[in-house]
Amino acid sequence: MIWVKIKTQDSMVKTLEVTGHAEFGEHGQDIVCAACSLVSIGLLNAIDEMFNGQCELLQEENRIYVEVKENDERLQTALNVAIIQYKTLAEEFRKYIRVKKTEVKL
């Protein structure tokens, strides 16, 4: 199962974490993992190129993590586009990917 965990504060994305494996198909043949990886790597590359220094980015085996350090509207738009893509995958492949959004108070 792939988990996409989003923490928001005042409806603004603060952190986004993607972990796990879909296990939809064999290694190298898993279209759910491939789609999720494409969204994740595209998001990390976009943040790195367009919003350099505004987020802490982490990419590990089976995990990506984004923490917003310096917020702006364009960055939130980029994050929300990725979240919509994750939700679209979760609607189609419910048994393999889940999206959980939590509002936090700081």
DSSP file (Angstrom, degrees, kcal/mol; ACC not computed):
  #  RESIDUE AA STRUCTURE BP1 BP2  ACC     N-H-->O    O-->H-N    N-H-->O    O-->H-N    TCO  KAPPA ALPHA  PHI   PSI    X-CA   Y-CA   Z-CA
    1    1 A M              0   0    0      0, 0.0    20,-0.6     0, 0.0     2,-0.5   0.000 360.0 360.0 360.0 134.8    0.0    0.0    0.0
    2    2 A I  E     -Ab  20  97A   0     94,-2.6    96,-2.6    18,-0.2     2,-0.5  -0.864 360.0-159.0 -95.6 131.4    1.2    3.5   -0.8
    3    3 A W  E     -Ab  19  98A   0     16,-2.6    16,-2.4    -2,-0.5     2,-0.6  -0.951   8.9-167.1-112.7 129.5    0.3    6.1    1.7
    4    4 A V  E     -Ab  18  99A   0     94,-2.6    96,-3.2    -2,-0.5     2,-0.5  -0.968  13.0-171.4-112.7 113.4    0.2    9.8    0.9
    5    5 A K  E     -Ab  17 100A   0     12,-3.1    12,-2.5    -2,-0.6     2,-0.4  -0.931   2.9-174.3-114.0 123.8    0.0   11.8    4.1
    6    6 A I  E     -Ab  16 101A   0     94,-3.0    96,-2.9    -2,-0.5     2,-0.5  -0.956   7.9-164.0-118.7 130.6   -0.6   15.5    4.0
    7    7 A K  E     -Ab  15 102A   0      8,-2.3     7,-3.4    -2,-0.4     8,-1.7  -0.967  13.9-174.1-113.3 130.1   -0.6   17.9    7.0
    8    8 A T  E     -Ab  13 103A   0     94,-2.8    96,-3.5    -2,-0.5     2,-0.4  -0.849  16.0-160.2-119.5 156.4   -2.2   21.3    6.5
    9    9 A Q  E >  S-A   12   0A   0      3,-2.5     3,-1.7    -2,-0.3    96,-0.1  -0.977  85.9  -9.5-135.5 122.8   -2.4   24.4    8.7
   10   10 A D  T 3  S-     0   0    0     -2,-0.4     3,-0.1    94,-0.3    -1,-0.1   0.900 130.6 -58.3  52.9  42.7   -5.1   26.9    7.9
   11   11 A S  T 3  S+     0   0    0      1,-0.2     2,-0.4     0, 0.0    -1,-0.3   0.537 113.5 120.6  65.9  10.7   -5.7   24.9    4.7
   12   12 A M  E <  S-A    9   0A   0     -3,-1.7    -3,-2.5    59,-0.0     2,-0.2  -0.891  71.7-111.8-103.9 134.0   -2.1   25.4    3.6
   13   13 A V  E     +A    8   0A   0     -2,-0.4    -5,-0.3    -5,-0.2     3,-0.1  -0.457  39.4 169.2 -65.3 126.7    0.0   22.3    2.9
   14   14 A K  E     +     0   0A   0     -7,-3.4    54,-2.9     1,-0.4     2,-0.3   0.767  66.2   8.0-104.1 -44.2    2.8   22.1    5.6
   15   15 A T  E     -AC   7  67A   0     -8,-1.7    -8,-2.3    52,-0.2    -1,-0.4  -0.984  54.9-169.5-139.5 152.3    4.1   18.6    4.9
   16   16 A L  E     -AC   6  66A   0     50,-2.2    50,-2.7    -2,-0.3     2,-0.4  -0.985  11.0-179.2-139.4 128.2    3.6   15.9    2.3
   17   17 A E  E     -AC   5  65A   0    -12,-2.5   -12,-3.1    -2,-0.4     2,-0.5  -0.996   9.1-169.0-132.9 132.7    4.9   12.4    2.7
   18   18 A V  E     +AC   4  64A   0     46,-2.3    46,-2.1    -2,-0.4     2,-0.3  -0.986  19.9 165.3-121.9 124.5    4.6    9.4    0.4
   19   19 A T  E     +AC   3  63A   0    -16,-2.4   -16,-2.6    -2,-0.5    44,-0.2  -0.926  27.1  25.7-136.1 158.9    5.6    6.0    1.6
   20   20 A G  E    S-A    2   0A   0     42,-1.5     2,-0.3    -2,-0.3   -18,-0.2  -0.269  71.7 -76.0  96.6-174.3    5.3    2.3    0.7
   21   21 A H        -     0   0    0    -20,-0.6    -2,-0.0     1,-0.1    11,-0.0  -0.971  21.0-142.5-128.5 143.1    4.8    0.1   -2.3
   22   22 A A        -     0   0    0     -2,-0.3   -20,-0.1   -21,-0.2    -1,-0.1   0.894  19.1-157.7 -71.8 -39.9    1.5   -0.4   -4.2
   23   23 A E        +     0   0    0      2,-0.1     3,-0.1   -22,-0.1     4,-0.1   0.834  46.5 136.1  58.9  34.3    2.2   -4.1   -4.9
   24   24 A F  S    S-     0   0    0      1,-0.1     2,-0.2    72,-0.1    -1,-0.1   0.838  74.3  -5.7 -73.9 -36.8   -0.3   -3.9   -7.8
   25   25 A G  S    S-     0   0    0      1,-0.1     5,-0.2     0, 0.0    -2,-0.1  -0.834  96.2 -57.2-146.7-178.3    2.1   -5.9  -10.0
   26   26 A E  S >> S-     0   0    0     -2,-0.2     3,-2.9     3,-0.2     4,-0.5  -0.236  73.4 -76.7 -64.1 155.7    5.5   -7.5  -10.1
   27   27 A H  T 34 S+     0   0    0      1,-0.3    -1,-0.2     2,-0.2     0, 0.0  -0.309 125.2  18.5 -52.9 129.9    8.6   -5.3   -9.6
   28   28 A G  T 34 S+     0   0    0     -3,-0.1    -1,-0.3     2,-0.1    -2,-0.1   0.298 122.3  64.4  86.7  -9.5    9.2   -3.3  -12.8
   29   29 A Q  T <4  +     0   0    0     -3,-2.9     2,-1.0    -4,-0.0    -3,-0.2   0.277  66.1 117.7-123.6   6.1    5.6   -4.0  -13.9
   30   30 A D     X  -     0   0    0     -4,-0.5     4,-2.3    -5,-0.2     5,-0.1  -0.665  38.9-175.1 -85.9 101.7    3.7   -2.1  -11.2
   31   31 A I  H  > S+     0   0    0     -2,-1.0     4,-2.3     1,-0.2    -1,-0.2   0.799  82.7  55.0 -69.4 -28.1    1.8    0.7  -13.0
   32   32 A V  H  > S+     0   0    0      2,-0.2     4,-2.6     1,-0.2     5,-0.2   0.939 110.7  44.7 -69.7 -46.2    0.5    2.2   -9.7
   33   33 A C  H  > S+     0   0    0      1,-0.2     4,-2.9     2,-0.2     5,-0.2   0.916 113.6  51.6 -60.7 -42.4    4.0    2.5   -8.3
   34   34 A A  H  X S+     0   0    0     -4,-2.3     4,-2.2     2,-0.2    -2,-0.2   0.922 111.6  45.8 -61.6 -44.5    5.2    3.9  -11.6
   35   35 A A  H  X S+     0   0    0     -4,-2.3     4,-2.1     2,-0.2    -1,-0.2   0.922 114.7  47.2 -65.3 -43.9    2.4    6.5  -11.7
   36   36 A C  H  X S+     0   0    0     -4,-2.6     4,-2.7     1,-0.2    -2,-0.2   0.901 111.8  50.9 -64.9 -41.1    2.9    7.5   -8.1
   37   37 A S  H  X S+     0   0    0     -4,-2.9     4,-3.1    -5,-0.2     5,-0.4   0.898 108.0  53.2 -62.8 -40.4    6.7    7.7   -8.6
   38   38 A L  H  X S+     0   0    0     -4,-2.2     4,-2.1    -5,-0.2    -2,-0.2   0.928 111.8  44.4 -61.1 -45.9    6.2   10.0  -11.7
   39   39 A V  H  X S+     0   0    0     -4,-2.1     4,-2.3     2,-0.2    -2,-0.2   0.937 116.6  47.4 -62.1 -46.5    4.0   12.4   -9.7
   40   40 A S  H  X S+     0   0    0     -4,-2.7     4,-2.6     2,-0.2    -2,-0.2   0.932 114.8  42.6 -64.3 -49.3    6.4   12.3   -6.7
   41   41 A I  H  X S+     0   0    0     -4,-3.1     4,-2.7     1,-0.2     5,-0.2   0.889 114.1  52.7 -67.7 -38.4    9.6   12.8   -8.7
   42   42 A G  H  X S+     0   0    0     -4,-2.1     4,-2.4    -5,-0.4    -1,-0.2   0.908 110.5  48.3 -60.8 -41.4    8.0   15.5  -10.9
   43   43 A L  H  X S+     0   0    0     -4,-2.3     4,-2.7     2,-0.2     5,-0.2   0.947 112.3  47.5 -64.2 -48.8    6.9   17.3   -7.7
   44   44 A L  H  X S+     0   0    0     -4,-2.6     4,-2.6     1,-0.2    -2,-0.2   0.916 113.7  48.0 -59.6 -43.5   10.3   17.2   -6.1
   45   45 A N  H  X S+     0   0    0     -4,-2.7     4,-2.4     2,-0.2     5,-0.2   0.911 112.3  49.1 -63.9 -42.3   12.0   18.4   -9.4
   46   46 A A  H  X S+     0   0    0     -4,-2.4     4,-3.2    -5,-0.2     5,-0.5   0.925 113.0  46.5 -63.6 -44.6    9.5   21.2   -9.7
   47   47 A I  H  X S+     0   0    0     -4,-2.7     4,-2.3     1,-0.2     7,-0.2   0.932 113.4  49.3 -63.5 -44.4   10.0   22.4   -6.1
   48   48 A D  H  < S+     0   0    0     -4,-2.6     4,-0.3    -5,-0.2    -2,-0.2   0.901 120.0  36.5 -61.1 -41.6   13.8   22.1   -6.5
   49   49 A E  H  < S+     0   0    0     -4,-2.4     3,-0.3    -5,-0.2    -2,-0.2   0.896 129.4  29.1 -79.7 -41.5   13.8   24.1   -9.7
   50   50 A M  H  < S+     0   0    0     -4,-3.2    -3,-0.2    -5,-0.2    -2,-0.2   0.737 132.2  28.8 -94.9 -24.6   11.0   26.7   -9.1
   51   51 A F  S >< S-     0   0    0     -4,-2.3     3,-2.7    -5,-0.5     4,-0.5  -0.186  77.4-179.7-132.0  41.0   11.1   27.1   -5.3
   52   52 A N  T 3  S+     0   0    0      1,-0.3    -4,-0.1    -3,-0.3    -3,-0.1  -0.186  73.0   6.9 -52.0 122.3   14.7   26.4   -4.4
   53   53 A G  T 3  S+     0   0    0      2,-0.3    -1,-0.3     1,-0.0    -5,-0.1   0.293 101.8  98.9  90.4  -9.8   15.2   26.7   -0.6
   54   54 A Q  S <  S+     0   0    0     -3,-2.7    15,-3.1    -7,-0.2    16,-2.4   0.652  85.9  36.7 -84.5 -14.0   11.5   27.1    0.2
   55   55 A C  E    S-D   68   0A   0     -4,-0.5     2,-0.6    13,-0.2    -2,-0.3  -0.961  75.0-124.4-135.5 151.6   11.1   23.4    1.2
   56   56 A E  E     -D   67   0A   0     11,-2.8    11,-2.3    -2,-0.3     2,-0.4  -0.876  36.7-163.9 -88.5 125.5   13.0   20.7    2.9
   57   57 A L  E     -D   66   0A   0     -2,-0.6     2,-0.4     9,-0.2     9,-0.2  -0.928  12.2-179.9-117.0 136.9   13.0   17.8    0.4
   58   58 A L  E     -D   65   0A   0      7,-2.2     7,-2.4    -2,-0.4     2,-0.5  -0.996   5.5-176.6-137.0 130.3   13.9   14.2    1.2
   59   59 A Q  E     +D   64   0A   0     -2,-0.4     2,-0.3     5,-0.2     5,-0.2  -0.977  18.5 152.6-128.6 119.0   14.0   11.3   -1.2
   60   60 A E  E >   -D   63   0A   0      3,-3.3     3,-1.8    -2,-0.5     2,-0.3  -0.791  57.4 -64.4-130.8 173.6   14.7    7.8    0.2
   61   61 A E  T 3  S-     0   0    0      1,-0.3   -41,-0.1    -2,-0.3     3,-0.0  -0.494 124.0  -2.7 -60.0 125.0   13.9    4.3   -0.9
   62   62 A N  T 3  S+     0   0    0     -2,-0.3   -42,-1.5   -43,-0.1     2,-0.3   0.633 125.3  79.8  67.1  17.0   10.0    4.0   -0.5
   63   63 A R  E <   +CD  19  60A   0     -3,-1.8    -3,-3.3   -44,-0.2     2,-0.4  -0.953  44.8 177.9-157.6 133.5    9.7    7.5    0.8
   64   64 A I  E     -CD  18  59A   0    -46,-2.1   -46,-2.3    -2,-0.3     2,-0.4  -0.976  14.7-170.3-125.8 150.6    9.6   11.1   -0.2
   65   65 A Y  E     -CD  17  58A   0     -7,-2.4    -7,-2.2    -2,-0.4     2,-0.4  -0.997   7.9-173.4-143.1 132.8    9.0   14.0    2.2
   66   66 A V  E     -CD  16  57A   0    -50,-2.7   -50,-2.2    -2,-0.4     2,-0.5  -0.996   2.4-176.3-126.8 126.3    8.3   17.7    1.6
   67   67 A E  E     -CD  15  56A   0    -11,-2.3   -11,-2.8    -2,-0.4     2,-0.4  -0.986  23.7-133.4-123.5 122.7    8.2   20.2    4.4
   68   68 A V  E     + D   0  55A   0    -54,-2.9   -13,-0.2    -2,-0.5     3,-0.2  -0.602  32.0 165.4 -77.0 124.4    7.3   23.8    3.5
   69   69 A K  S    S+     0   0    0    -15,-3.1     2,-0.4    -2,-0.4   -14,-0.2   0.726  74.5  27.7-104.6 -35.7    9.7   26.3    5.2
   70   70 A E  S    S-     0   0    0    -16,-2.4    -1,-0.3     2,-0.0     2,-0.2  -0.928  84.1-153.1-134.8 105.4    8.8   29.4    3.2
   71   71 A N        +     0   0    0     -2,-0.4     2,-0.3    -3,-0.2     3,-0.1  -0.448  22.3 157.6 -87.4 148.3    5.3   29.5    1.9
   72   72 A D     >  -     0   0    0     -2,-0.2     4,-2.1     1,-0.1     5,-0.2  -0.962  50.0-104.4-156.4 168.1    3.8   31.3   -1.1
   73   73 A E  H  > S+     0   0    0     -2,-0.3     4,-2.1     1,-0.2     5,-0.1   0.866 116.8  52.3 -63.6 -40.5    0.7   30.9   -3.3
   74   74 A R  H  > S+     0   0    0      2,-0.2     4,-2.2     1,-0.2    -1,-0.2   0.899 109.2  50.3 -64.6 -40.3    2.6   29.4   -6.3
   75   75 A L  H  > S+     0   0    0      1,-0.2     4,-2.4     2,-0.2    -2,-0.2   0.919 109.8  50.7 -63.0 -43.7    4.2   26.8   -4.1
   76   76 A Q  H  X S+     0   0    0     -4,-2.1     4,-2.6     1,-0.2    -2,-0.2   0.881 108.2  53.2 -62.1 -37.9    0.8   25.8   -2.7
   77   77 A T  H  X S+     0   0    0     -4,-2.1     4,-2.1     2,-0.2    -1,-0.2   0.930 108.9  48.8 -62.2 -45.0   -0.6   25.5   -6.2
   78   78 A A  H  X S+     0   0    0     -4,-2.2     4,-1.8     1,-0.2    -2,-0.2   0.922 112.9  47.7 -60.8 -44.6    2.2   23.1   -7.2
   79   79 A L  H  X S+     0   0    0     -4,-2.4     4,-2.2     1,-0.2    -1,-0.2   0.909 111.7  49.9 -63.1 -42.5    1.6   21.0   -4.0
   80   80 A N  H  X S+     0   0    0     -4,-2.6     4,-2.3     2,-0.2    -1,-0.2   0.826 105.6  56.2 -69.8 -31.1   -2.1   20.9   -4.6
   81   81 A V  H  X S+     0   0    0     -4,-2.1     4,-1.9     2,-0.2    -1,-0.2   0.937 110.0  46.2 -62.4 -45.4   -1.7   19.8   -8.2
   82   82 A A  H  X S+     0   0    0     -4,-1.8     4,-2.6     1,-0.2    -2,-0.2   0.909 110.4  53.2 -62.9 -41.7    0.3   16.9   -7.0
   83   83 A I  H  X S+     0   0    0     -4,-2.2     4,-2.7     1,-0.2    -1,-0.2   0.899 107.1  51.8 -61.6 -40.7   -2.3   16.1   -4.3
   84   84 A I  H  X S+     0   0    0     -4,-2.3     4,-2.3     2,-0.2    -1,-0.2   0.902 109.6  50.4 -61.7 -40.1   -5.0   16.1   -6.9
   85   85 A Q  H  X S+     0   0    0     -4,-1.9     4,-2.1     2,-0.2    -2,-0.2   0.922 110.7  48.1 -64.6 -43.6   -3.0   13.6   -9.0
   86   86 A Y  H  X S+     0   0    0     -4,-2.6     4,-2.5     1,-0.2    -2,-0.2   0.917 111.9  50.2 -61.5 -42.5   -2.5   11.3   -5.9
   87   87 A K  H  X S+     0   0    0     -4,-2.7     4,-2.1     2,-0.2    -2,-0.2   0.880 107.5  53.9 -64.3 -37.6   -6.2   11.5   -5.2
   88   88 A T  H  X S+     0   0    0     -4,-2.3     4,-1.6     2,-0.2    -1,-0.2   0.923 110.3  46.6 -62.5 -44.0   -7.0   10.6   -8.8
   89   89 A L  H  X S+     0   0    0     -4,-2.1     4,-2.7     1,-0.2    -2,-0.2   0.911 110.9  52.7 -61.8 -42.4   -4.8    7.5   -8.5
   90   90 A A  H  < S+     0   0    0     -4,-2.5    -2,-0.2     1,-0.2    -1,-0.2   0.841 106.4  53.1 -65.5 -33.2   -6.4    6.6   -5.2
   91   91 A E  H  < S+     0   0    0     -4,-2.1     3,-0.4     1,-0.2    -1,-0.2   0.884 116.6  38.7 -67.1 -37.4   -9.9    6.8   -6.7
   92   92 A E  H  < S+     0   0    0     -4,-1.6    -2,-0.2     1,-0.2    -1,-0.2   0.823 128.4  31.1 -81.5 -33.1   -8.9    4.4   -9.4
   93   93 A F    >X  +     0   0    0     -4,-2.7     3,-2.3    -5,-0.2     4,-1.5  -0.459  67.8 160.5-126.8  58.6   -6.7    2.1   -7.3
   94   94 A R  T 34 S+     0   0    0     -3,-0.4    -1,-0.1     1,-0.3    -2,-0.1   0.770  73.8  55.3 -53.3 -34.0   -8.3    2.2   -3.9
   95   95 A K  T 34 S+     0   0    0      1,-0.2    -1,-0.3    -3,-0.1     3,-0.1   0.581 115.9  37.3 -77.4  -8.3   -6.7   -1.1   -2.7
   96   96 A Y  T <4 S+     0   0    0     -3,-2.3   -94,-2.6     1,-0.3     2,-0.3   0.615 117.5  32.5-122.1 -18.6   -3.2    0.2   -3.6
   97   97 A I  E  <  -b    2   0A   0     -4,-1.5     2,-0.4   -96,-0.2    -1,-0.3  -0.993  56.9-174.1-146.4 136.5   -2.9    3.9   -2.7
   98   98 A R  E     -b    3   0A   0    -96,-2.6   -94,-2.6    -2,-0.3     2,-0.5  -0.972  11.2-152.2-130.4 144.7   -4.5    6.0    0.0
   99   99 A V  E     -b    4   0A   0     -2,-0.4     2,-0.5   -96,-0.2   -94,-0.2  -0.973  12.5-174.6-118.4 127.9   -4.5    9.7    0.7
  100  100 A K  E     -b    5   0A   0    -96,-3.2   -94,-3.0    -2,-0.5     2,-0.5  -0.986   3.4-168.0-126.4 124.2   -4.9   11.1    4.2
  101  101 A K  E     -b    6   0A   0     -2,-0.5     2,-0.4   -96,-0.2   -94,-0.2  -0.944   5.9-175.0-114.2 130.7   -5.1   14.8    4.9
  102  102 A T  E     -b    7   0A   0    -96,-2.9   -94,-2.8    -2,-0.5     2,-0.5  -0.989  19.3-141.2-128.5 129.9   -4.9   16.1    8.5
  103  103 A E  E     -b    8   0A   0     -2,-0.4     2,-0.3   -96,-0.2   -94,-0.2  -0.794  25.6-163.3 -87.4 126.2   -5.3   19.7    9.7
  104  104 A V        -     0   0    0    -96,-3.5     2,-0.5    -2,-0.5   -94,-0.3  -0.820  12.1-142.0-112.0 151.4   -2.8   20.5   12.4
  105  105 A K              0   0    0     -2,-0.3   -96,-0.1     1,-0.1    -2,-0.0  -0.948 360.0 360.0-111.3 127.8   -2.8   23.3   14.9
  106  106 A L              0   0    0     -2,-0.5    -1,-0.1     0, 0.0   -97,-0.0   0.379 360.0 360.0-116.4 360.0    0.5   24.9   15.8
